[in-house]
Amino acid sequence: MRKGAFYAAATLALATASMPAFAAETSSQPAWTAHLILNARLRQEWVDQTGFTQDASGLTLRTRFGFDTPAWKGVSVLIEGEIIAYLSNRFNDTVNGRTTFPVIADPEASELNRAQISYAGPQKAQVVVGRQWLSWDDQRFIGPVGFRQNDQTFDAVSVSTGDLFPVTINYAFIDRVHRVFGGDHPLGEFDSRSHIIDARKTTPIGTVAVYSFLLDLRNAPALSSATYGARLTGAHGGLSYRIEYARQSEYGNNPASYSVGYFRASADFSHGWWTLGAGGELLGGDGANAFQTPLATLHKFQGWADAFTTTPTDGLHDLYLRVEARWMRNPLGAPIKFKAEAHDFTSKEHGKDFGSEIDLSAGIKLAPRLSVEAASAFFDGGAFGPADRTKIWLATTFDF
């Protein structure tokens, strides 16, 4: 759908939300009320990066507001706006021209974040039409990039068969991608004709899934790709595990010709108040092209410093360890959640040293709707890696 058609659909959704048909059918039934959406996140971010004459410092406030109607005969409507405002802006937001500062990719914005009509069918089947979040699996390939202040949203039609059949099938057609960089960035939106699909089934050894991501990004042809893969995820007692393989090649109007692989294996063991995990991820490269995931929530992978949001052409090998813990009995009276990760990065080809990283975070929910988090990332670039950088975040989130 083009922009005009999409906003027409949003207007229709608003009109539908006010129709009296949603009112209670009898006086004995409860009155129809919508669930209000209000989410505010105030965050301070600091970045010290080699190669820049000044450190970046940004205090930003992200506010989401809207409503989500209760279902009527399975149909519900969600409308949500979003505003990102600066309280201090000594940073490069990718569109303000402050190139002497490192990037903090949180540009100012006022926009329609989501506008969708959903139908919830029997056995968890669902259809969603409009501007929406897409969060597939653990967001390694498709995600809303929730860490940044501006969400990544999709003008799309998404369908899930739920439990209607022995195999669950999920499909989405993506017409446009609204990226975290906002509409003022040259690639703040992807004009898309993309199809994504997966099929999954629970077996005695875990959930087996096969998937296909056919990304046809008309205004970014070099990122258009066809990815086919399979994964196994499961858990036994306190042990959870994952193994995954995929293959990616050019698609759509991509002028390149390549075929590169992807492999991932991980295991986590949880006991009481702590979790210990280890794993490895390999994104292939042939010296000219590499395995890319442009629609992923990239901050979750390869370190929080975001040194590898684009895979180097020689590919990337990431070995990591992580620890999570909960401090239950503390003076604040609420559990404090701690997390630490360590990464070692090398190239897939030739074993070049790309560097290492340590990530740390701590968070606490001070009230049912109020939480606070502090996090940091320390990336030490290797002989062939990106520039050294240190990032620190302090955030407070209110969620109604």
N, C-alpha and C positions, 0 to 999 in steps of 0.2 A: 504494500500500500504506500502511496506517495504521502508527503506531509499533509496536503490538504485533505486527503481521504482519511488519514489517521486522526486528525483533529476533528473531522466530522464524526468519526466513530466515538471520539471522546465526548463530544457534545451529546451524541445519542445516549451514551452511557449515563451522563449527568441527568438527562431528561428521564431516562428509565428509572434512575434512582429515586425520582420524585413522584413516580406514578402511584396512584392510590391502590393499585392492585396489590402492593406489598403490605397494605394495612391488614390488621387482623380481620379475619372473615366473620368472627362472632365476638360479641362483647366479652365472652368468657376467656378469650385468648389474649395473651399479652400484646401490648402495642408494639408496633414495629419500630425499632431503633437501630441506627447504624453505630458501628464501632468506630470511635474517633482514633485517628493516627496522629501521634505527636512524638517526635523523637528529636532530641537536640544533643549534639556532641561538640564540646569545646575542647580544642586540642592545640597544644604548643609543640612545635617540631623544630629541632635544631639539626643542622647538617654542617659538618666540617669535612671538606673533600679536597684532596690534593689537586693542584692545578687551578684553583680559584683564589682570587685575591681576598675575598671576603667570605666569612661563614654565613650560612643562611639561617634565618630565624623567622618563623611564621606562626602567628596566633590566629586561628580560624574557627568560625562557628558554623556548623552545619545544622540546619533545621528542616525536618520533614513534617508535613502536615496534610491531613486529608481524612478520608473515611472509607470504611469497608462495610458493605451492607450484609445483613444476614441473608442466607440463601432462601429463595422463594422458588419452589419446584426445581431446586438444584441450581438456580441461576443467582449469581451474586455479582456486585459491581465494586471495583476499587478505584479510587481517584486519589492521587498523592502528588503534592507539589514539593519542591526542594529549593532551598536558598543556601548558598555558601557565601559567607561574608568575611572580609578581612578585619581583624582588630590590630594587626601589625603585619607588614608585608615586605620584610627585607629578604626576599627570595625570588627566584625565577619560577614563575608558575607555568611556564612554557608558552605564554602568550603576552606577557607584560614587557618583554624586551630587557629584563634585568639580567643580562647574561654574565655579569661579573659575579653573580651568586650561583651556588648550586641549585638544582631543581628540587622544589617541593611541589608535586603535581596536584595542587588544590586551587585551581583558578576560581575566581568569583563567578557565580552563576545564579540565575533565577529561572527555573524551568519546571515543566511538567515532567515529573519523574516516572510515575506509573499511571496508566489509565487502561484498565482491563475489564473484560467481561468473562466470567468463569462459569462453567457448567460442571457440577460434581455429579457424576452418574453412579450407578450401582457398583459395588465391589471396588471402590476407590478409583474408578475411571474418571478422567478429567479432561476438559478442553478449556484452554485459555486463549483469548484473542485480544490483542492490543499491546500497549507498551508494558513490559513486564520484566521481572527478574528471571533469569534462567540460571539454575544452579544444578549442574549435572555431576553426579557422583561426588567427588571431593573437590570439584572446580578446577581440576588440572587442565581441562580443555575448554570448558565453558563455565563462566561464573560472573557474579555481579561486582567483583572487586570491592568488597565491603570495607576494606581497610581505608581506602581513600575517602575523602569527604564527599566527592561526587560519585554516585553509583554508576556502574556500567549497566545500562538497560537495553532492552531489545524490542523493536517493533516486530512482533512475531505471532505465529499461530503454533501453539504447542498442544500435543495430545499424548495422553498416557492411558493404556488399557487397564492399568491397575491389576487387580486379581481376577479379571474376567476370564482369562485364559491361563493355561499352565505356564506360558512364557509371557512375561511383562514386556511390552513394547512401548518405547518412548520416542516421539518424533517431534521435530520443530522445523518450521520454515522461517528463516530470519530475513526480514526485508531491510532492516536498518539497525545499526549498532550505535548507540549513544555512549561514547567513551568517556573516561574520567577527565579528559582534557577539555571538554566543553565545546560548544558550537563555534567559538572564535578560533579554534586551532584548525590548521589545514586538514588534519586527519582526526578532528574531534568526532566525526561520524564516519562510519563505513556504509557505503551504499552496497547492499548485499543481496545476493540471490543464493543463499546458503541453505543446505539441508543437513540436519544432524539427526541421527537415529541410533538407538541401542536396543538390544534385546537381552533380557537377563532371566535367569532361572536359578532357584535355590536347589542345591543338591546336597548329599550327605557330606561332601568335603568343603562346602561353601557356596557362595553365589558366583555363578559363571556368567559372564557378559561378553557380548561381541558388539562392536560399534563401528560407525562410519561417520566422519565429519567432512562434509564436502563444502569447503569455504570458498565462495566466489565473491570476492570483495572488489567491486568494480573500480573504485577509486584508489585501491591499494593492491594492484595485481600481483606484486612481488610477494604478498602475504597469502595469496590464494593457494589452497592446497587441498589434497584429498588424503585423508588419514583413515586407515583401517586397522583395527586392533582387537585384542581380547584380554580379559583380566579375570583373575580369581581372587576373591576376598572371602575371609572367613574368620571364625573365632572358636577357640576351644578352651574352656576355663578362663584363665586370665590372659591367655595368649591370643593375639589377633595377628593376621598375616595378610599379605598382598603380593601378587606376582602379576606382571603385565607386560605385554609386548605389542608394538604397533609399527606400522610402516607408513611413510608419508612421501608423496610425490606432488609434482605441480598439478594445478587444476585451473579451470576457467581461463582467464587471459594472462596467466603467469607466463612470461617469456622464457623462463628457465626450463631446464630438463634435468631432473634429479630424482633420486630415490634413496631415502635415508631411514634408519631405524630408530626405535625407542624401546628402552627396557627399564623396568623398575621392579625392585623387590624390597620389601620391608617387613619387619616384625616388631610388635610391641607387647610387653608383658606388664600387666597391672596387678598390684596387690595392695589392698587397703588404701592408703593415702598417697601412693606414689605409682608412677608409670615410667618404664625405661624402654626406649625404642632405638632401633638402628635400621639403616637401609642405604640403598644406593639407587641413583637414577642416571641413566645414560641417554643423552640426546645426540643423535648422530649428525655428522657433518662430513662433507667431501672436499673441503677447502674452498668451495665457491658458494654452497648452499648448506643450510642446516635445518634440523627439525625445529619448527616454530609453533607456538601456541598463542596466537595473538588475541584470542577471546577468553583466555584463562584469567583466574584470579592469581596473578603472578607473584604477588607479595607472599603467598603461602609457601612458595617453593624456591629453592636455591638461595635461601637467606633473606632476612628482612631488610638488608641494605639495598636491595633491588639492583645489584651490580650486574645481573644477568637477565634482565627483562627481554633482551634479544639474545638468542643463542649464537655464540661465535661460530664462524664458518667452519672451524675445525672440530665442531661439536663440543659437548660438555659432559664431563663425568663428575658427579656430585656424590661423595660419601658423607654420611651424617650420623650423628648420635643426638638423642634428645632425652631430656628428663623432665617430668612434670610431677609436682607435689602440691599437697594441700595442707596448710597449717590451720588446724581446726581450733585449737585452744590458744587464742592470742588475746591481747588486751582490748582489741577492737570489737571482739564478740562475734565476728563473722569470719567464715573461712577465707584465707588469703591463698590465692592460686599462684604458684610459681612455675615458670617454664624456662628451660635453657636448651639451646641447640648449638652444636659445633659442626661446621662444614669444612670439607677439604675439596678444592676444585682443581681439576686438570682437564686438558683437552682430550677429546676422544681420539683424535689423530695425533701421533707423535708424543703423547704424554706431557705436553707443556704445562708448566706450573702456572695456574691461573689465580692462586691465592687461597686464603682460608678466612673463616668468619666465625665469630661468637655472637650469639643472640641471647638476650635475657629479658624477662618480663615478670611483672607481679601485678595482680589485680584483686580488687575486693568489691563486693556489693554492699554498700553502706546502708541501703534501704531497698525495699522491693523493686523500686523503679530507678534507683540511682547507683551508678558504679563508677569506680576510679581505676585507672590503669597507668602504669609506668613501664616503658620498654626501651631497649637500646640495641644497637647493632654495630659491631666493630669488624669491618672488613679490611683485611691486609692483602693487598694485591700482590700476586707473584710476579716473576720476571716477565711473563707474557699476559698478565691479567689486567683488568680495569684498575683505575686509580684507587688508592686507599681512601676510605671514608668512614666516618663515625656519625651515627644518627641516634638521636634521643627523642622520645615522645612522652608527653604527659597529657592524659585525656580524662575528661569527665563526661559521662553519658547519662542522659535522662530519657527514659522510654516509657511513654504512657500506654 
